[in-house]
Structures are given as structure tokens and as C-alpha cells.
Amino acid sequence: MLPHMTESINELITALPDLRESLSAKRELLLANAVMFSEIPAPTFEETERARFMMDRLIEAGCQNVSTDELGNAVGIHPGKTGKRNILVAAHLDTPFAKTADHAVQVNPNSITGPSIMDNALGCAAVASLPTLLSQLGIELEDNLVLLGSVRSMGKGDIEGMRFFLENNQLPMRAALLCEGGTLGRLSYSSLGVARGTIDCVTVRGANAGRLASGGAIPVLNRVLTKMLEIPLPTDPVTQVILGSVIAGTTFNTPSRDAHLRFEIRSEGAGVVNEVLEQIEAVVAEANSIPGAKVALNIVGRRKNTAISFQHPLIKSARRILKELDIEDHTAPSTGELSTLIGRGIPSLVLGLTNGDHRHDYNETIEIDPIFTGLAQLITMLQAIDGGLCDAND
């Protein structure tokens, strides 16, 4: 019999092998939901169909107050026995793949392959399947579980969905767990400072174009890229400028009239992102003086550096559980929704559910067997929070 109340983390640790085995025996529900989520296109700002599927699963599981808010977040409540406190369990619904992409999923004996299966169809499936799994396992929590499928998390969405939910939600959250498909052992409890933006180059043809711009927008953007790569970056705190994508041109023999770069600055140090951004602004200003070229910088997203203590009981419990599961923990800062949760004083953690490859490629792949270890970790963490084992001493 799996425990639903505990006065010691040891009781939960002892139950982990049986819990993992029980979850593996109930794999059909979770895997079916993961495949369905993956096959529903959900580019950022177009998550309606996935949100509807999330709500359908929560309604079938008997959740209360299932709805979408004004922004499109899907939310439902799995009621606790007393319901005096609330735990948020969330997964972002959106993906980087266009609706026109082939979303067919291939299920193999040991793996599943398809766009967004790891980021974040599996995370969504875990949230949607959780009420049914808890019921089948005979696990009753005292706290309510607030189950959220958030929209507008990625790219230009700038975690708007989670921000909107937290700004308008009336329920105080005891803690929050964010479910991601990968990687098993991931423990993110700090958030990087981030600035995400685009640089757009447009050139004119004719007498007003200088030598560089007469070759089109690509040479102009190339000069910008070269200057950006020359910007010195500190190694402590670790700082990166990630050049995510370049879009330009339509053919072989015509100079491109416009070219576009998407980039991200991220740093573990407070204030460093702004310092690097100022240097990029100077590069863009210099490029704007090229005859026949217009270069514009547009910042589409920002994150602040946030963290909870390494010694917080939430983190200690997570590490203890992973150790018992014989999984090496991977501590890595997050660039996602974690920042806004911690920024609001909610002890929060990102958990990875399995191992996989080719993240954000069309052949994104997850391993099946480790999923049930990841689910055992998730459920045991919920039991630990529910039992008061993750509350900080005020």
C-alpha cells in the first residue's frame, strides 16, 4: 500500500521502488496522452487545441473548476482531502514547431519520436494524467493540486501565460513543480537573467545604396554578427550570446532585401545581460549608419535572475529522492517560467521526466522506460510537499 501521509522522508523513500513499478504497469494512459499532445500542433500564440485537449483530460479525471482563462491557459483543480493549501503543477503547452509541420509520431518499443514529444508533450501528459494516476495508486493528498497547461511560454511569448495566471490567480501556492520532458535528473531552482531579441536588416536598391548594402541585407547582417561575436563575455559569471536563427533571401541570384536574426543573451550574473545588451545596441547603431541600410533591434523577452536556496527543504527533498532512484542530479539554471514563480515568492522547481535526444528537431525522441522513474520522482515530491517536508522554516 502506497502511503499518502508521512512524518518522515524515509517513508516515502522506502515506497519508491513499488511506486515506480506500479507506474510502469499503468503506462498506457500516460503514453497515449503524450502521443496525443505531440500530434496536436501548438506553436506559441496558437495553443487553443492543446489547451482544449488538456481540459478534456482533466474533466475526465474528475477535476474541479476546469476552464481556460482570458489568455488561454488551461487549468483545473484536483481537490485534496482538506484543501487548505495548494500546490501548482504546470507544463507549458506551446512548441517551436509551425502548424504546417508534420506532427506524426512514431512509437517504438523503447522510445517515441516526433516534434515536441520531449518539449513539452510529455510534460503536458504528466500534468493531464496525474489525477487519474493518483486515484489508481490510492494516493490521497491533503492539499489541492492546481494543474496548469500554460500558453505563450516560449520565444516571443515571453512566459506571458504563466505571468497572467499568477497575476489573476486567487489561490496562494505552497510550492510549484514545473514538468519538462527532459532530462531525467534535472533540478532547476534558479533562473538565468535573459534578454531575447531580433535584429532586422532592410536594404534599399539604387543610387542611395552603399557598396555593402548594394549586396543586399545579408552582408549587412553579417557585419552585425561579426561585431556581436567580438563582444567579450565573462566566464564568471557564465554568460552566453546564443545566435538562434537567421532568416533571409528567397533565391540564388537576387540579393536579399531583408535579413533577420533571432538571438538570446543569458547570464548567471545580475546586471550582466544589460551590459552585453548595451554593446549590441552600439553595434546596431553603427550598422544603421551604413548607406542604404536600416537596422533595428527589438527586445521581445526578458528574465530576471532569481533563485531559491540550495539548502531549501524543497531542493534537499528532490536530491534525496533522486539519490534513492539512483539518478544523478543535474543542476542547471532555467530560462523559462521558473523566474516568475520564484520572483513571486513561490518555492519552485523544474523536474525532467525522462532522457531523450534531438530537442527542438523534428525527430525529437524520448526514452520510455525512464519516464516511470521521472513520474515516481514527481509524485513523491508532491507527497513530500503535501506532508510539510518541503516547507522552509520562517
N, C-alpha and C positions, 0 to 999 in steps of 0.2 A: 504494500500500500504506500503510495507516494505521499509525503507529508504536505500539508497546506499551511501549517503554523510551525514556528520554530523559535526557540530561545537561543539557538547556537548555530553558527555557520556549519559546524561539524555535522549536524543532522542533514543539512542539505547536501553537503559533500558526499556523505555516505550514500545518498539516494541517486547520485549522478549516473552510475553505470546502468541501473534499472531504468532511469528516465530516458537515457539515450536509446536503450534497446526498445523501449515502448514507443518512442517517437519514430524509430526506423520502421516499426511494424505498421505505422499509420501513414506511410509515405505517400499514398495515392492522393490524398487531399491536398497536401502542400505542393507536390509536383504538378498536379493538374492546374492548380491556381497559378503557379509560376509560369507554366507554358501559356495559359490564357492571358495573363498580364503582358507577357513578352510579345504576343501576337497582336495586341491592341496598340496601334501607333499612338504616341503621346509626346510629340515634340513640345518644347516649352511654349506655353500660352495656348496649347491645344490638347489639354488633358481630359476633356469632358468625358469621353468614352471610358477611359480608365477609371475616372472617379465614379462613374455610374456602376462599373463592374465591382469596384471596391464596396460601394454601398450595398449592392445586391448580396455580396458575400456576408457582410455584417448583418444585414436584415435576416438572412437565412440562419445565421448563428444565434439569433435572438437578442442582438444588441439593442440598446435603447437610444432614442433621440438621434437616429441615423439621418443625416442630411448633408447637403453641401452649403457652404457659406457663400457670401456675395462674390468672393474671388474664385470659388470653385473647389476649395479644399473639401475632401470627403472625410466625415467624422462620425463616429459612433461611440457609445459607452457600453462596455461590458461591466455590469454592476457588481460591486463587491458585496460581501455579506453585511457589512455595516455602512460602507460607502462614505465614511467620514473624511477620507483623504483620496487623492487622485494621483495616478501615475500615467504619464504620457508615453505612449509607444507609437512611433511615427516612421514613415518611409516616404521618400519623395516619389511622386508619380511620373514626373517628366523625364524625357530622354533626349539625347542629342541627334536622334535619327528622324529624318523627314517622313511625313505621312506616305509619300510616294515610294519609300524604300520597301524592299521585300522583307516582310516581317515573319516569314516562315521559320518555324523552329524545328530542329532535328533532335529527337530524343534517342540517345544511345544507352546501352546497358549501364555505363558508368558515368555518363556526362550528358549535358544538354547544351546545344549550341543554337544561338540566334541573337539578333540585335536586342540589346538591353536586358538579356537574361540575368546578367550579373549586376548591372547598374541601371535599373534597380527593380526588375521584375521579381526577383527572389525576395528582396526586402519587402515589397508590397504584399507578396504572397504570405510571408511570415505574419505580417500585421493582420491580414484578412483571415488567416487560418487560426490565429491564436485563440479566439473564444471557443471554437469547436474543439481544438486540441486540449485546452484546459478542461473542458467538460468531459471529454473522453478519458482523460487521465485521472479524473476525480479530484482535481486541484481547485480548491475554492480560496480566493483571496479576500481579505478584509477590505482592501482598497478597491475603488473603481479603476478600471483601465480605460483611459481615453485614447481611442485608436484613431490615428490620423493618417490620411494619404494627402500629402501636401503638394500643391502645384507651384509653378514658377520658381523652382529651386535653382535650376542650372542656368549658366550663361547669362543672357540679358534679363532673365527672370529675377536674378539678384535676391534669391530667397524671399521674394515678396510674399509667397503663400504662407510660410511659417511666421513671418513678421505680422501679417494681417491676422492670422489665427491668434497669436499671443496678445495682440493689441485689443482684440474683441472678445476673447475668451474670459468667462467669469469664474472659472474653476481654478483655484490655486493648485499648483502642481508640486507634489512632493519630490519628484525626480522625473527625468526623461531618458528614455533609451531610443536611439535612432538606429534603425535596422538598415544595413547595407549588405548587398550580396557578397562582397568580398572586402577584405580577405580574412579567413578564419584566424583568430588571434589578434585582430586589430582592436586596439583600445585607444580611441581618440578622446582626450579630455581637455585639450587646449585647441585654440583656433589661431591660425596664422592671420597676420594683417595682410589684406589683399586689396589691390586695385585692378580692375578688369576693364579693358577698353578696346576701342577700334581706332585705327588711323586710316583715313580715307584720302586718297590722292586723285585729283581730277586734273587733266591737262587740256589745253586748247590747241588747235592747229592753226597754222598760218604764220603771218609775219611776227605776231606777238610771242610766239613760242621760241624760247632759247634753245641752244643745242641739246641740252639734256632733255627738256620737255618735248622737243620735237620727236624724240624716240618713243614717246608715249608715257603712260603713268608708271609702267613697271620700272624703268630706270630711276625715276624719282623715288619710288618706294624703296628701291634697292639702296639708294643713298641713305634714306632714313634708317633702314635695317642695319646698314654698316655702322652708322653712328650709334645706334642703340646697343649694338654688340660691343662697342668700345667703352661703354659706361662701366666704371669699376664697381664691382659688387662686393660687399663684405662677406667673409666666410663665417664670421662670428659677430652677430647673429647670422645664421644661414639665410641667404637672400637669393632669389631667382627672378629672372625675367624670362617668361615662357612665351615663345612665339607659336601661337596655336594654329593659325591658318592664314593663307594668303589666297585671295580671290581676284583674278584679273584676266582680261582678254577673252576673245571668242574664236580666234582663228590663228592660222600660221603667219599670214602675210599682211596683217593690219595692226599697227601699233595700238595698244590698249588705251582707251580714253580715260579709264579709271582703274584703280587698284586699291584693294582693301586688306588691311592686316588686323587680325584679332590677337590680342596679347594679354598677359596677366603678370603683374608684379606680386610676389609673395615674400614675406619675411617673418622670421620669428621675433624680430626686434620692433618694439613700439617706435613709431615715427620714421622708420627706415623706408617704408613704402612711399611716404610722401616725399622724402629726399630723392629717391630714384625717379619718382614721377615728375618732379621739377626738372630733372635733367632731360627726361623725354620731352617735356613741354618745350624746352630750349631747342632740342633737335628739330621738333616740328616747326617751331617759329623760324628757324634758319632755313628749313626746306621751303617754307612758304614764300621766301624771297626769290626762289628760282623763277626766272621769267617763263610765263605760260603755265605755271603750276599753282594749284590751290591744294593745300594740305591741312586737314582738320583732325584734331584729337577729340574723341568723345569717350568719356568715362561712363560705363554702363553698370558698374557694380563696385561696392566697397565692403570690406570686413574690418572689424577692429580685432586687435589681439586680445583674446580672453582665455581664461583657464580656471580650472578648479585645482586644488592642491593635490599633489602626488600622494599625500597622506590622507586624503579624504576617504571615509569609510566606503564610499561607492567604488572607488578605484581599488582599494585593498580587497574588497569582496570579489571584484571582477578578476583580479590577478590570482587570487586563491582558487577560484573556480577553474580558470584556465589551467593552472598548475595541476589540479586534480584530473583534468581531462587530458593531461599530457600534451598540451598545446603551448608552444612558445608565444608569449605575448609580443605584439609589435606596436610599440608606442609611436604614434605619428600624429602631428597636428592636423586638424581638419581645415578645409577651406569652405565648408558648407554651412548647414543650418545650425550647427553646434554653437556658433558665435552668438547668435541672437538669443538662444536659450540661456547660456551661461551669463550673457550680458544682462538678463533679467533676473539673475539670482537663482536659477533653477539648476540644481546639480544634474549634470547631463553627461552622457557617454555615447559614443558611436561604437556599435558592435558589428563585426563582419561575420557572415554566416557560413561561408564555405571558401574553398580555393577555386581559382579559375585563371583564365588567360584571355588575352586579346580584348581587354577592356576598351569600350567605345569603338570597336571594329565590328563589322557585320558578322564576323564569326566569333563573337563573344561567347565564351564557354565557361560553364561551371561544372565542378565535380559533384556527383550526387551523394556519395557516402558521407563526406564530412558535414553535409547540411545538418544531419541529425545531432552531431556534436554541437554545431552552432546553435541549433534550437534548444538543446539541453542547457547551454550556457544562458541563452535569453530567458528561458522560463525560470531557471534557478536564480538569476539576477532579480527577476520580478518577485520571487518568493523572499529573497533577502531584503529587498526594499520594503515589501509588504510587512515583513517581520520586524522592521525597525533596525535592521543590521547595517543599513547604509545611511542612517541619519547622522549628521555632524553634531557634535556637542556644542551648543550655543554658549 
